[in-house]
Amino acid sequence: MKALYLIPGLGADRRVFKFLDLSQYSCHHISWIDPLPDESIEHYAGRLVTQIKSPNPVLVGVSFGGMIAVEISKQVPTEKVILISSARTDRDIPGYLKFFGKLSIHKVLPARWLKKANHVLYYFFGIKTTDEKKLLSEIVRDTDQKFMKWAIDKIVSWKNNIIPSNAILIHGSADRLFPASKADIVILNGGHFMIVSKAKEVSDHIKSIV
């Protein structure tokens, strides 16, 4: 049975994958660990590698988890790197996020403000249903504050111009957080939370790739 290593988005956990139908694979969930002081994204990704026990794994990364998957693929051989609602290089990071990064707004905002789901967050994630709001609110609430601020800093300041040759980007046409840019597979009307809202389509595409 082929092994898939699933990497969730910023602060999220295995809950974002629970709607996917990947029962034909051996799925392993990568768990976030506490970042070290001033740790680079490259070094952090290297420490996550210890959770990967299979040779040439298939990595499936969502949002920030996709960026981590790219960094892991630079350090260990991989069969496939499947990115969902994510970025392949820093050119895929939208300009408004880079602008906020240059102003260091994320560093001065109280972490408790970042950890509270609201209508702005729902808008950028494309949240539409009550169940989706509930799930996203729970994920944001459970996210470690230190990790959240560290991860946001790594997103807005990411420097990478290497696209793994085996990387496939699955993106939603309605993603407001990371607007689709030259994606390999585009899911019509998919928002940033399409890992949940369009789980069947995402599952089908993962199967076709693997």
VODRENTI-524697 format. One record per atom (N, C-alpha, C, O): x negated, z, y. Coordinates in steps of 0.05 Angstrom, whole numbers, padded with zeros to 5 digits, always signed. Example, Ala and Ser with C-alpha at 12.3 -4.5 7.8 and 13.67 -1.06 7.14 Angstrom:
! VODRENTI-524697
-00264+00156-00114 -00246+00156-00090 -00264+00156-00066 -00285+00169-00066 -00257+00142-00045 -00273+00143-00021 -00258+00157+00001 -00268+00161+00023 
//
This chain:
! VODRENTI-524697
-00017+00000-00024 +00000+00000+00000 -00018+00000+00025 -00036+00017+00028 -00012-00019+00043 -00029-00021+00067 -00025+00003+00085 -00003+00013+00089 -00047+00012+00097 -00047+00035+00115 -00044+00027+00144 -00059+00010+00153 -00025+00039+00158 -00021+00035+00186 -00027+00061+00201 -00017+00082+00192 -00042+00060+00222 -00048+00084+00238 -00033+00081+00264 -00039+00063+00280 -00014+00099+00269 +00004+00097+00292 -00005+00116+00314 -00009+00140+00310 -00009+00104+00338 -00019+00120+00361 +00003+00120+00382 +00009+00099+00393 +00015+00143+00388 +00037+00144+00407 +00027+00140+00436 +00004+00139+00442 +00047+00140+00454 +00040+00137+00483 +00032+00163+00495 +00028+00183+00481 +00029+00163+00521 +00018+00186+00536 +00034+00211+00529 +00057+00214+00537 +00020+00230+00516 +00032+00255+00510 +00054+00255+00489 +00063+00276+00480 +00062+00231+00480 +00083+00230+00460 +00072+00236+00432 +00048+00240+00428 +00090+00238+00413 +00081+00243+00385 +00097+00224+00367 +00108+00204+00375 +00097+00231+00341 +00109+00213+00321 +00138+00208+00325 +00149+00189+00313 +00151+00223+00343 +00180+00218+00347 +00186+00190+00357 +00207+00179+00351 +00167+00178+00372 +00173+00151+00383 +00172+00130+00361 +00182+00107+00366 +00162+00136+00338 +00160+00117+00316 +00183+00120+00296 +00185+00104+00277 +00199+00140+00299 +00218+00147+00278 +00240+00127+00274 +00254+00127+00253 +00244+00109+00293 +00265+00089+00290 +00255+00063+00278 +00271+00045+00272 +00229+00061+00275 +00218+00036+00263 +00222+00037+00232 +00222+00058+00220 +00225+00013+00221 +00227+00010+00192 +00200+00000+00182 +00195-00024+00180 +00183+00019+00174 +00156+00012+00164 +00152+00026+00137 +00129+00033+00129 +00174+00028+00122 +00173+00043+00097 +00156+00029+00076 +00147+00042+00056 +00150+00004+00079 +00134-00010+00059 +00104-00005+00063 +00087-00015+00048 +00097+00010+00084 +00069+00015+00090 +00063+00045+00087 +00081+00062+00088 +00038+00052+00085 +00029+00079+00086 +00022+00086+00115 +00001+00078+00125 +00040+00100+00128 +00038+00105+00157 +00024+00132+00162 +00032+00153+00151 +00004+00132+00179 -00011+00156+00186 -00009+00159+00217 -00015+00141+00232 -00001+00183+00225 +00003+00188+00254 -00022+00200+00266 -00031+00221+00257 -00033+00187+00286 -00056+00199+00300 -00045+00220+00320 -00027+00215+00335 -00057+00243+00319 -00048+00265+00336 -00067+00268+00360 -00092+00266+00357 -00056+00273+00383 -00073+00277+00407 -00088+00303+00404 -00078+00322+00392 -00112+00304+00415 -00129+00328+00415 -00135+00334+00445 -00132+00317+00462 -00143+00359+00450 -00149+00366+00477 -00173+00351+00488 -00194+00351+00474 -00171+00339+00511 -00194+00326+00523 -00215+00346+00532 -00208+00368+00541 -00240+00338+00530 -00262+00355+00540 -00264+00352+00570 -00253+00332+00581 -00277+00370+00584 -00280+00368+00614 -00293+00341+00621 -00315+00335+00611 -00280+00326+00638 -00291+00300+00648 -00297+00280+00625 -00315+00264+00628 -00282+00282+00603 -00287+00265+00581 -00278+00236+00586 -00257+00232+00598 -00294+00217+00579 -00288+00189+00582 -00268+00180+00560 -00266+00193+00540 -00253+00159+00565 -00234+00149+00546 -00249+00139+00521 -00239+00141+00499 -00273+00128+00525 -00289+00118+00502 -00297+00141+00483 -00295+00139+00459 -00306+00163+00495 -00315+00186+00479 -00291+00199+00465 -00292+00207+00442 -00268+00200+00480 -00244+00212+00468 -00235+00195+00444 -00228+00206+00423 -00235+00169+00447 -00227+00151+00425 -00245+00155+00401 -00236+00155+00378 -00271+00160+00406 -00290+00164+00385 -00283+00190+00369 -00288+00191+00345 -00274+00210+00383 -00266+00235+00369 -00241+00231+00352 -00237+00245+00332 -00223+00213+00361 -00199+00208+00345 -00205+00193+00320 -00189+00194+00301 -00227+00179+00319 -00235+00163+00296 -00236+00180+00271 -00232+00170+00248 -00242+00206+00274 -00244+00224+00251 -00218+00227+00236 -00217+00235+00213 -00196+00219+00249 -00169+00221+00236 -00164+00196+00219 -00144+00195+00204 -00181+00176+00221 -00177+00151+00206 -00193+00152+00180 -00218+00153+00181 -00180+00150+00158 -00193+00153+00132 -00195+00127+00116 -00207+00126+00095 -00182+00106+00126 -00181+00081+00112 -00201+00061+00124 -00204+00060+00149 -00214+00045+00108 -00232+00024+00119 -00215+00001+00130 -00193-00005+00120 -00225-00011+00151 -00211-00034+00164 -00181-00028+00168 -00164-00043+00158 -00174-00007+00183 -00146+00000+00186 -00131-00019+00204 -00143-00034+00220 -00104-00019+00202 -00087-00032+00221 -00079-00010+00241 -00066+00010+00234 -00085-00015+00267 -00078+00004+00288 -00053-00006+00302 -00051-00029+00308 -00034+00012+00307 -00010+00006+00322 -00008+00026+00345 -00003+00049+00341 -00014+00016+00369 -00014+00034+00392 +00007+00027+00412 +00012+00003+00419 +00021+00047+00422 +00042+00044+00442 +00033+00053+00469 +00023+00076+00472 +00036+00037+00490 +00030+00044+00517 +00001+00054+00519 -00018+00040+00512 -00003+00079+00528 -00031+00090+00530 -00044+00090+00502 -00068+00087+00500 -00028+00094+00481 -00038+00093+00454 -00050+00066+00447 -00068+00064+00431 -00040+00045+00460 -00051+00018+00455 -00079+00016+00468 -00097+00003+00456 -00082+00028+00491 -00108+00028+00504 -00128+00043+00487 -00152+00035+00484 -00119+00065+00475 -00137+00080+00457 -00143+00064+00433 -00166+00065+00423 -00124+00049+00422 -00129+00032+00399 -00150+00011+00405 -00167+00005+00388 -00150+00000+00429 -00170-00019+00438 -00198-00006+00437 -00217-00018+00428 -00199+00018+00448 -00225+00032+00449 -00234+00040+00421 -00258+00038+00416 -00216+00047+00404 -00224+00053+00376 -00235+00028+00362 -00254+00030+00347 -00222+00005+00368 -00230-00019+00354 -00258-00028+00362 -00270-00044+00349 -00268-00018+00385 -00295-00024+00393 -00316-00008+00377 -00340-00015+00376 -00306+00013+00364 -00324+00032+00350 -00323+00030+00320 -00342+00038+00306 -00301+00020+00309 -00298+00018+00280 -00286-00009+00273 -00269-00019+00289 -00292-00021+00250 -00279-00046+00242 -00249-00042+00237 -00241-00021+00226 -00233-00060+00246 -00204-00059+00243 -00194-00085+00232 -00205-00106+00238 -00172-00084+00217 -00160-00109+00207 -00142-00122+00229 -00143-00146+00234 -00126-00105+00241 -00108-00114+00263 -00106-00092+00284 -00108-00068+00277 -00102-00100+00309 -00097-00081+00330 -00071-00090+00343 -00071-00109+00359 -00049-00076+00337 -00023-00084+00347 -00016-00066+00371 -00014-00042+00368 -00012-00078+00394 -00007-00064+00419 +00022-00068+00426 +00032-00091+00427 +00036-00047+00432 +00064-00048+00440 +00068-00036+00468 +00061-00013+00472 +00079-00052+00486 +00084-00042+00513 +00059-00031+00525 +00059-00009+00536 +00037-00045+00522 +00011-00034+00529 -00006-00054+00545 +00004-00073+00557 -00032-00050+00545 -00051-00067+00559 -00075-00073+00541 -00084-00056+00525 -00085-00097+00543 -00109-00105+00528 -00134-00100+00544 -00155-00091+00533 -00134-00105+00569 -00156-00100+00587 -00146-00088+00613 -00122-00085+00617 -00164-00080+00631 -00155-00068+00656 -00140-00088+00673 -00127-00080+00692 -00143-00114+00667 -00127-00134+00682 -00097-00132+00677 -00081-00142+00693 -00090-00119+00655 -00062-00116+00648 -00050-00091+00661 -00026-00086+00660 -00067-00074+00673 -00057-00051+00687 -00045-00060+00714 -00060-00072+00730 -00020-00054+00720 -00008-00064+00744 -00021-00054+00769 -00032-00031+00770 -00021-00070+00790 -00034-00063+00815 -00025-00038+00828 -00041-00023+00840 +00001-00031+00825 +00010-00007+00838 -00002+00018+00825 -00006+00038+00839 -00007+00017+00799 -00020+00040+00786 -00049+00042+00795 -00059+00065+00799 -00063+00020+00797 -00091+00020+00806 -00092+00031+00835 -00111+00045+00842 -00072+00023+00851 -00071+00033+00879 -00068+00063+00880 -00082+00077+00895 -00049+00074+00864 -00045+00103+00863 -00071+00116+00853 -00078+00138+00862 -00085+00103+00835 -00110+00114+00824 -00131+00116+00846 -00145+00136+00847 -00133+00096+00862 -00153+00096+00884 -00147+00118+00904 -00165+00130+00915 -00122+00124+00908 -00114+00145+00927 -00115+00173+00914 -00112+00193+00927 -00119+00173+00887 -00120+00198+00872 -00095+00215+00874 -00095+00239+00874 -00072+00201+00878 -00047+00215+00880 -00040+00232+00856 -00030+00254+00858 -00047+00221+00832 -00041+00235+00807 -00057+00261+00805 -00049+00279+00790 -00079+00263+00819 -00095+00287+00818 -00085+00310+00835 -00090+00334+00829 -00070+00303+00856 -00061+00324+00874 -00032+00333+00868 -00023+00354+00877 -00017+00316+00853 +00010+00323+00846 +00010+00346+00826 -00005+00346+00807 +00027+00366+00830 +00029+00388+00811 +00038+00377+00784 +00055+00360+00782 +00025+00387+00762 +00031+00377+00736 +00061+00380+00728 +00072+00364+00714 +00073+00401+00739 +00101+00406+00732 +00119+00384+00743 +00140+00379+00731 +00111+00371+00764 +00126+00348+00774 +00125+00325+00755 +00144+00310+00752 +00102+00321+00743 +00098+00299+00724 +00112+00303+00698 +00118+00285+00683 +00118+00329+00692 +00130+00336+00666 +00160+00338+00667 +00172+00348+00648 +00172+00329+00688 +00201+00331+00690 +00214+00304+00691 +00209+00288+00709 +00230+00298+00670 +00243+00272+00669 +00264+00270+00692 +00277+00290+00698 +00266+00247+00704 +00284+00243+00726 +00292+00213+00726 +00284+00197+00709 +00309+00206+00746 +00319+00179+00747 +00297+00158+00752 +00300+00136+00743 +00276+00166+00766 +00254+00147+00771 +00240+00141+00744 +00234+00118+00738 +00235+00162+00728 +00223+00158+00702 +00241+00141+00684 +00231+00123+00670 +00267+00147+00684 +00285+00132+00668 +00285+00102+00676 +00287+00084+00659 +00283+00097+00702 +00282+00069+00712 +00258+00054+00702 +00260+00032+00691 +00234+00066+00704 +00210+00053+00696 +00208+00049+00666 +00196+00030+00656 +00220+00067+00651 +00220+00065+00622 +00243+00048+00611 +00244+00042+00587 +00261+00040+00629 +00284+00024+00620 +00303+00039+00603 +00316+00028+00585 +00306+00065+00609 +00324+00083+00593 +00353+00077+00601 +00360+00076+00624 +00370+00073+00580 +00398+00067+00586 +00418+00086+00572 +00439+00091+00584 +00411+00096+00549 +00431+00112+00535 +00425+00142+00537 +00403+00150+00544 +00445+00158+00531 +00442+00187+00532 +00421+00197+00512 +00405+00214+00517 +00421+00185+00488 +00402+00192+00467 +00374+00186+00476 +00355+00202+00470 +00370+00163+00489 +00343+00156+00498 +00334+00175+00520 +00311+00184+00520 +00352+00183+00538 +00345+00202+00559 +00337+00229+00546 +00318+00242+00555 +00352+00237+00526 +00346+00263+00513 +00319+00262+00500 +00303+00281+00502 +00313+00240+00486 +00287+00238+00472 +00264+00238+00491 +00244+00252+00488 +00266+00221+00512 +00245+00220+00532 +00241+00247+00546 +00218+00255+00551 +00263+00260+00553 +00261+00286+00566 +00247+00307+00548 +00230+00322+00558 +00253+00306+00522 +00240+00325+00504 +00210+00319+00501 +00194+00337+00501 +00203+00293+00500 +00175+00285+00498 +00159+00294+00523 +00137+00305+00521 +00170+00288+00547 +00157+00296+00572 +00154+00326+00574 +00134+00336+00582 +00175+00340+00566 +00175+00370+00567 +00153+00381+00549 +00141+00401+00556 +00149+00369+00525 +00131+00380+00506 +00102+00371+00510 +00084+00380+00496 +00097+00353+00530 +00070+00343+00535 +00053+00364+00548 +00061+00377+00567 +00029+00367+00538 +00010+00386+00549 +00002+00377+00578 -00005+00354+00581 +00003+00395+00597 -00002+00388+00625 -00030+00377+00629 -00035+00358+00643 -00049+00391+00617 -00077+00383+00619 -00082+00354+00608 -00095+00338+00621 -00070+00349+00585 -00073+00323+00573 -00060+00302+00590 -00070+00280+00593 -00036+00308+00601 -00021+00288+00617 -00038+00279+00641 -00040+00255+00646 -00049+00298+00656 -00064+00291+00680 -00089+00276+00672 -00097+00257+00686 -00102+00284+00650 -00126+00269+00641 -00119+00241+00633 -00133+00222+00641 -00097+00237+00618 -00090+00211+00608 -00081+00192+00631 -00088+00169+00631 -00067+00203+00651 -00059+00186+00674 -00083+00177+00688 -00085+00154+00697 -00103+00194+00691 -00128+00187+00705 -00142+00164+00689 -00153+00146+00702 -00142+00165+00663 -00155+00145+00647 -00140+00118+00648 -00153+00097+00648 -00114+00119+00651 -00098+00094+00653 -00104+00080+00679 -00110+00056+00680 -00103+00095+00702 -00106+00082+00728 -00135+00075+00734 -00141+00059+00752 -00154+00086+00719 -00183+00080+00724 -00196+00065+00701 -00220+00063+00700 -00180+00055+00681 -00191+00042+00657 -00208+00018+00665 -00200+00001+00681 -00231+00016+00653 -00249-00007+00657 -00254-00019+00629 -00270-00009+00613 -00242-00042+00624 -00246-00056+00599 -00240-00085+00602 -00218-00092+00612 -00259-00102+00595 -00254-00131+00597 -00257-00145+00570 -00260-00169+00568 -00257-00128+00549 -00260-00139+00522 -00234-00139+00507 -00222-00117+00503 -00224-00162+00500 -00199-00164+00484 -00207-00167+00455 -00220-00187+00448 -00200-00148+00438 -00207-00150+00409 -00196-00177+00398 -00173-00184+00404 -00212-00191+00383 -00203-00217+00372 -00179-00215+00354 -00165-00234+00350 -00175-00191+00343 -00152-00187+00324 -00129-00172+00337 -00112-00161+00323 -00129-00171+00364 -00108-00156+00378 -00083-00174+00383 -00086-00197+00390 -00060-00162+00379 -00034-00176+00385 -00018-00158+00403 -00013-00135+00396 -00010-00168+00426 +00006-00153+00445 +00036-00160+00443 +00043-00183+00447 +00052-00140+00436 +00081-00143+00436 +00092-00130+00461 +00088-00106+00465 +00106-00145+00477 +00114-00134+00503 +00144-00141+00509 +00154-00161+00498 +00156-00125+00525 +00184-00130+00533 +00185-00145+00559 +00170-00140+00577 +00204-00164+00561 +00206-00180+00585 +00216-00164+00609 +00213-00172+00632 +00228-00140+00603 +00238-00123+00625 +00222-00098+00628 +00233-00078+00638 +00197-00098+00619 +00180-00074+00622 +00173-00070+00651 +00159-00087+00663 +00183-00048+00663 +00177-00043+00692 +00152-00027+00696 +00140-00029+00718 +00143-00012+00676 +00119+00004+00679 +00094-00013+00677 +00076-00011+00693 +00093-00029+00655 +00071-00048+00651 +00084-00076+00649 +00089-00086+00627 +00089-00089+00672 +00101-00116+00671 +00086-00134+00652 +00062-00136+00653 +00101-00149+00636 +00089-00166+00615 +00070-00187+00628 +00077-00200+00648 +00046-00190+00616 +00027-00209+00626 +00013-00223+00603 -00004-00211+00589 +00021-00248+00598 +00009-00264+00576 +00010-00250+00549 -00010-00249+00535 +00033-00238+00543 +00036-00225+00517 +00037-00245+00495 +00046-00268+00499 +00028-00237+00471 +00030-00255+00448 +00058-00258+00437 +00066-00279+00428 +00073-00236+00439 +00101-00236+00430 +00117-00222+00452 +00111-00199+00460 +00138-00235+00461 +00155-00223+00482 +00183-00217+00471 +00195-00235+00459 +00192-00193+00474 +00219-00185+00465 +00237-00186+00489 +00233-00172+00509 +00257-00203+00488 +00275-00207+00510 +00290-00182+00518 +00301-00168+00501 +00289-00175+00543 +00303-00152+00555 +00291-00125+00544 +00303-00104+00547 +00268-00126+00532 +00255-00102+00523 +00242-00087+00546 +00228-00099+00562 +00248-00061+00548 +00236-00044+00569 +00212-00029+00557 +00204-00034+00535 +00201-00011+00573 +00177+00004+00564 +00183+00022+00541 +00165+00030+00526 +00208+00028+00537 +00216+00046+00515 +00228+00030+00491 +00244+00041+00476 +00221+00005+00489 +00233-00012+00469 +00224-00004+00441 +00237-00013+00421 +00203+00012+00438 +00196+00023+00412 +00219+00038+00400 +00221+00041+00375 +00238+00048+00418 +00262+00062+00409 +00286+00044+00412 +00302+00040+00393 +00290+00032+00436 +00314+00017+00442 +00316-00009+00427 +00338-00019+00422 +00294-00021+00419 +00294-00046+00404 +00276-00043+00379 +00260-00061+00373 +00281-00021+00365 +00264-00014+00343 +00264-00035+00321 +00243-00041+00308 +00287-00047+00315 +00289-00067+00294 +00272-00092+00300 +00257-00101+00283 +00274-00101+00325 +00258-00125+00332 +00228-00118+00331 +00212-00134+00322 +00221-00095+00341 +00193-00087+00341 +00183-00084+00312 +00162-00094+00305 +00200-00072+00294 +00193-00070+00266 +00188-00097+00253 +00169-00101+00238 +00206-00116+00259 +00204-00142+00247 +00178-00156+00255 +00166-00170+00239 +00171-00153+00281 +00147-00166+00290 +00122-00153+00278 +00103-00167+00271 +00122-00127+00275 +00099-00113+00262 +00096-00123+00234 +00073-00129+00225 +00118-00126+00219 +00117-00136+00192 +00106-00164+00191 +00090-00171+00173 +00114-00181+00209 +00105-00209+00209 +00075-00211+00215 +00061-00229+00206 +00065-00192+00231 +00037-00191+00238 +00020-00181+00215 -00001-00192+00208 +00029-00159+00203 +00014-00146+00182 +00015-00162+00156 +00003-00155+00136 
//
